[in-house]
Amino acid sequence: MAATAYRRYAEIMHDVEELINDHISQQKRGTQARSKLKLLVPSVGAFFTPLKLEDAFKFQDGRRRISSRRFVPPSFNDIRLTLNSAQMMSLASSGPVQLMTFDGDVTLYNDGESLTDENPVISRILRLLRQGICVGIVTAAGYTNAKRYYERLHGLLDAVSNAVTNKEIEDPKVIILGGESNYLFEFDYNSESFLNFVPRDVWLLDEMRKWQEEDIQSLLDVAEGALNECINRMQLSAEMIRKDRAVGIIPSPGLGKHKFTREQLEETVLVTQQILELSDPGKKVPFCAFNGQQARSTCHPYRRFPHTNGLFDLGGNDVFVDIGDKSWGVLSCQRYLGGIDGSKTLHVGDQFLSAGANDFKARLACTTAWIASPAETVALLDEFHFHCSSQEKQ
């Protein structure tokens, strides 16, 4: 029975792999709308690399014994991890990878915590840097000064600094893109916080330069009004926070462990989404709304791509409107580091469940891997190293 299931699952993965290969061929000719995969799945997007799905299934089956199970069919996690393996295999065989970007919370460290010295992901990131791979952290955390990012990422930054001191790494390329796509910092060995702020006019994409400051602030004004409407209507004990590129609400300080309910968060997100869609600045500046706790989201399309402002609950019991999203963030990292192609870039994150989740947007810019915890990130990087080493031996 197990042998039959193994053969059938492998055949299915092979067939899907061939559909993707056909879609990629059509992509190159500009006729992807005619691909068999597009006809079967009209919402399918672009592929930056082929996916070795059959080999990936065999690899994951050896670990998870998918085909040996009698009563439990292949699960969502089985498919997710198989897709991750397929992407790792493809990147290892077509390499070299030039840039890896990571989300922060839930990807590198637990939600609301920091990247401390003992975190096992640090040694894996140092290995990437020794291989000459650039590393970016594209995070929703929006700080305007390097000290705040050092507080969140000190374990990694100290480790990179020590590696430079010991001459283990000569010129590490580490950058942080905060507020989704608003504040860029790069590693600076001689700085007190090991980070140097990079002015926007140095790294902004041409399309981002078209966003008028007046329209941005008007959109944030509308969002703030919508948030206030929700506070008043649902009698929320909330504090409004307004920044130059963001506005949001958090539970009022001084109320102990008071939190908003999921329903309140959901209502706030959807109301603000609708108001922004109907507003004049909402037609000029792209945006996206989602509730991270329930992974329910809606997107407002903009030009060819759903590049957006991120309206989100990060699972930490708050709702914010940020200018930009991670597609802009990853694209900005690629450009700043010399024009790295999407097929040579991997973004690792935990928010891929739907089109409004902030990591989901990175799929417009590069290849991606969907993890569910910092431990899975460590396992993913170890697997990537394994596939690269196996490729070198062939």
C-alpha positions in Angstrom: 0.0 0.0 0.0 2.8 2.4 0.9 4.6 1.7 -2.3 1.5 2.4 -4.3 0.8 5.7 -2.5 4.5 6.7 -2.9 4.3 6.0 -6.7 1.0 7.9 -7.1 2.1 10.9 -5.1 5.4 11.1 -7.0 3.5 10.9 -10.3 1.2 13.8 -9.2 4.1 15.9 -8.3 5.8 15.1 -11.6 2.7 16.2 -13.5 2.4 19.5 -11.6 6.1 20.1 -12.2 5.6 19.7 -15.9 2.6 22.1 -15.8 4.9 24.7 -14.1 7.6 24.1 -16.7 5.1 24.7 -19.5 4.0 27.9 -17.8 7.6 29.1 -17.5 8.1 28.4 -21.2 5.0 30.4 -22.0 6.2 33.2 -19.6 9.4 33.5 -21.6 7.4 34.0 -24.8 5.0 36.4 -23.2 2.1 34.0 -23.7 1.6 32.7 -20.2 -2.1 33.4 -20.4 -2.3 30.4 -22.7 -0.5 28.0 -20.4 -2.3 24.9 -19.2 -1.6 25.9 -15.6 -3.1 29.3 -16.1 -6.3 27.7 -17.5 -6.5 25.4 -14.5 -5.5 28.1 -11.9 -6.4 31.5 -13.3 -4.9 33.3 -10.3 -1.4 31.8 -10.8 1.4 34.3 -11.0 4.9 34.3 -12.4 7.6 31.7 -11.6 11.2 32.8 -11.1 12.6 29.3 -11.3 11.4 25.8 -12.1 10.3 23.7 -9.0 11.7 20.2 -8.6 8.5 18.9 -7.1 9.0 15.2 -7.7 12.4 15.2 -6.1 11.2 17.4 -3.3 8.3 15.0 -2.5 10.8 12.1 -2.3 13.0 14.1 0.0 10.2 15.1 2.3 8.6 11.6 2.2 11.9 10.3 3.5 11.5 12.7 6.5 7.8 12.8 7.1 6.7 9.3 5.8 3.8 10.9 3.9 3.2 7.8 1.8 3.4 5.4 4.8 0.4 6.9 6.5 -2.8 4.8 6.3 -5.5 7.2 7.5 -4.0 10.7 7.3 -3.7 12.1 3.8 -1.0 14.6 2.7 -1.6 17.7 4.9 -1.2 21.4 4.2 2.1 21.3 6.0 3.3 18.4 3.9 2.6 20.4 0.8 4.1 23.6 2.2 7.3 21.9 3.2 7.5 20.0 -0.1 7.2 23.3 -2.0 10.0 24.8 0.2 12.2 21.8 -0.6 11.5 22.2 -4.3 12.5 25.8 -4.2 15.7 25.0 -2.3 16.7 22.3 -4.8 16.0 24.6 -7.7 18.1 27.4 -6.2 20.9 25.1 -5.3 21.1 23.7 -8.8 20.7 27.0 -10.7 22.8 29.1 -8.2 24.5 31.0 -7.0 21.9 32.6 -4.7 23.0 36.3 -4.3 20.5 37.6 -1.7 18.3 36.1 1.1 15.8 38.3 2.8 14.0 37.4 6.0 10.9 38.6 7.9 11.6 39.3 11.6 8.9 38.2 14.0 8.1 34.4 13.9 10.7 34.0 11.2 14.0 34.8 12.9 12.7 35.1 16.5 9.5 34.5 18.4 6.7 37.1 18.1 7.6 40.3 20.0 11.0 39.1 21.0 14.5 39.9 19.8 17.4 38.2 18.0 19.6 37.3 20.9 23.1 35.8 21.0 22.0 32.2 21.6 19.6 32.1 18.6 20.7 29.2 16.4 19.7 31.1 13.2 22.7 33.4 13.7 25.3 30.7 12.8 23.3 29.9 9.7 23.2 33.5 8.6 27.0 33.8 9.2 27.4 30.8 6.9 25.5 32.6 4.2 27.7 35.7 4.6 30.9 33.6 4.4 29.5 32.2 1.1 29.2 35.8 -0.3 25.4 35.8 -0.1 23.9 39.2 0.9 21.4 39.2 3.8 18.4 41.5 4.2 15.9 41.7 7.0 12.6 43.1 5.6 10.4 43.8 8.6 7.3 45.7 9.6 9.1 47.2 12.6 9.5 50.8 11.6 12.2 52.7 13.4 14.0 55.8 12.3 17.2 55.3 14.3 19.8 52.5 14.3 19.7 52.0 18.0 16.2 50.6 18.0 17.1 48.0 15.4 20.2 47.1 17.3 18.0 46.4 20.3 15.9 44.0 18.3 18.8 42.4 16.3 21.9 42.8 18.6 22.7 39.1 18.6 23.2 39.0 14.8 24.9 42.4 14.5 27.3 41.5 17.3 28.1 38.2 15.7 28.7 39.8 12.3 31.0 42.4 13.9 33.0 39.7 15.7 33.3 37.8 12.4 34.7 40.9 10.8 37.1 41.4 13.7 38.3 37.8 13.5 38.6 38.2 9.7 36.2 35.3 9.1 34.1 37.6 6.9 35.7 40.4 4.9 32.9 42.6 3.7 29.5 41.4 4.9 26.4 42.7 3.1 23.7 43.0 5.7 20.8 45.5 5.3 17.6 46.1 7.1 14.5 47.4 5.4 12.1 48.6 8.1 8.5 49.7 8.1 8.0 47.2 5.2 9.8 49.5 2.7 10.5 52.8 4.4 13.7 52.9 6.3 17.0 51.4 5.0 20.0 50.6 7.2 23.2 48.8 6.3 25.8 47.1 8.4 28.6 49.4 9.4 31.5 47.9 11.4 32.6 51.3 12.7 29.2 52.5 13.9 28.2 52.2 17.5 25.1 50.2 16.7 26.8 48.5 13.7 24.2 50.1 11.4 24.2 53.2 9.1 21.1 54.9 8.0 20.7 55.2 4.2 18.7 58.2 2.9 15.7 57.4 0.8 16.9 59.3 -2.2 19.7 56.8 -2.5 17.6 53.6 -2.7 14.0 54.5 -3.6 12.7 52.8 -6.7 11.6 55.0 -9.6 7.9 53.9 -9.1 8.1 54.7 -5.4 9.3 58.3 -6.1 6.0 58.9 -7.8 4.2 58.7 -4.5 3.6 62.3 -3.5 4.1 63.2 0.1 0.9 65.1 0.1 -1.0 62.0 -1.0 0.8 59.8 1.5 -0.1 62.0 4.4 -3.7 62.4 3.1 -4.0 58.6 3.0 -2.7 58.4 6.6 -5.2 61.1 7.6 -8.0 59.1 6.2 -6.8 56.0 7.9 -6.5 57.8 11.2 -10.1 59.0 10.8 -11.3 55.5 10.1 -9.4 54.1 13.1 -10.9 56.8 15.3 -14.4 55.9 14.0 -13.8 52.3 15.0 -12.5 53.3 18.5 -15.7 55.4 19.1 -18.2 53.0 17.6 -16.8 49.9 19.5 -15.7 51.9 22.6 -12.2 50.6 22.3 -9.6 51.4 24.9 -7.0 52.3 22.4 -4.1 54.7 21.8 -3.5 56.2 18.4 0.1 56.2 17.1 1.0 58.4 14.2 4.4 58.2 12.4 5.7 59.8 9.2 5.0 56.6 7.3 2.5 54.8 9.5 -0.6 55.2 11.7 -2.2 52.6 14.0 -3.8 51.7 17.3 -2.6 49.7 20.3 -4.4 48.9 23.5 -4.2 51.8 25.9 -1.3 51.7 28.3 -2.0 51.4 32.0 -4.8 48.8 31.6 -2.7 45.8 32.4 -2.9 43.0 29.9 -5.9 44.4 28.2 -6.2 43.3 24.5 -8.5 43.8 21.6 -10.6 40.8 20.7 -10.1 39.2 17.3 -13.5 40.4 16.2 -12.6 44.0 17.1 -9.4 43.7 15.2 -11.2 42.2 12.2 -13.8 44.9 12.2 -11.2 47.7 12.4 -9.3 46.2 9.5 -12.2 45.8 7.2 -13.8 49.2 8.0 -10.5 51.0 7.4 -10.0 49.0 4.2 -13.3 50.1 2.8 -12.9 53.7 3.8 -9.4 53.9 2.2 -10.6 52.2 -1.0 -13.3 54.8 -1.5 -11.1 57.8 -0.6 -9.3 60.0 -3.1 -5.8 59.4 -1.8 -6.6 55.7 -1.8 -6.9 55.9 -5.6 -3.5 57.6 -5.9 -1.5 55.6 -3.4 -1.8 51.7 -3.3 -2.7 49.9 -0.1 -3.5 46.5 1.3 -5.5 45.6 4.4 -5.2 42.4 6.5 -5.6 41.0 9.9 -2.6 38.9 10.7 -4.2 37.0 13.6 -6.9 35.5 11.4 -5.0 35.7 8.1 -8.1 37.2 6.5 -7.3 39.9 4.0 -8.4 42.0 1.1 -6.2 43.7 -1.5 -6.6 46.8 -3.6 -4.9 46.4 -7.0 -2.5 49.0 -8.2 -1.3 49.2 -11.8 0.0 45.9 -12.9 0.9 44.7 -9.4 -0.9 44.8 -6.0 1.9 46.9 -4.5 0.3 48.2 -1.4 0.4 50.0 1.9 0.2 47.3 4.6 -2.7 47.6 7.0 -2.2 44.8 9.4 -2.5 43.2 12.8 0.8 41.4 13.3 -0.6 39.0 15.8 0.6 41.3 18.6 -2.8 42.9 19.1 -2.5 46.1 17.1 -3.6 47.5 13.8 -1.3 49.7 11.7 -1.3 51.3 8.3 2.2 51.4 6.8 3.3 52.9 3.5 4.6 50.2 1.3 4.9 46.4 1.6 7.5 43.7 1.3 7.4 43.5 -2.5 8.7 47.1 -2.5 11.0 46.2 0.3 12.6 43.2 -1.5 12.8 45.1 -4.8 14.5 48.0 -3.1 17.1 45.6 -1.5 17.8 44.0 -4.9 18.3 47.4 -6.5 20.5 48.8 -3.7 22.7 45.7 -3.8 23.4 46.1 -7.4 20.4 44.9 -9.3 20.0 41.3 -8.1 17.5 39.3 -10.1 14.4 37.7 -8.5 15.6 34.2 -9.6 18.8 34.8 -7.4 16.8 36.0 -4.4 15.0 34.1 -1.7 12.6 35.7 0.8 11.8 33.7 3.9 8.7 34.5 6.0 5.6 33.3 7.8 2.8 35.5 6.3 1.8 33.8 3.0 -1.7 32.5 3.7 -3.4 35.0 1.5 -2.9 37.9 -0.9 -3.0 40.5 1.8 -0.4 38.9 4.1 2.8 41.0 4.0 5.2 38.2 3.1 2.9 37.1 0.3 3.7 40.3 -1.6 7.4 39.3 -1.8 6.3 36.7 -4.4 6.1 39.6 -6.9 9.8 40.2 -6.4 11.6 36.9 -5.9 11.4 33.2 -5.0 10.0 32.5 -1.5 9.9 30.0 1.3 7.0 29.7 3.8 8.0 28.8 7.3 5.9 28.6 10.5 8.5 29.2 13.2 12.1 30.3 13.8 13.0 26.6 14.2 11.7 26.0 10.7 13.9 28.8 9.4 17.0 27.1 10.9 15.9 23.8 9.3 15.3 25.5 6.0 18.8 27.0 5.9 20.3 23.7 6.9 18.4 22.0 4.1 19.6 24.7 1.6 23.2 24.1 2.7 22.7 20.3 2.3 21.3 20.7 -1.3 24.1 23.1 -2.2 26.7 20.7 -0.9 25.1 17.8 -2.7 25.2 19.8 -5.9 28.9 20.6 -5.5 29.7 16.9 -5.2 28.0 16.0 -8.5 
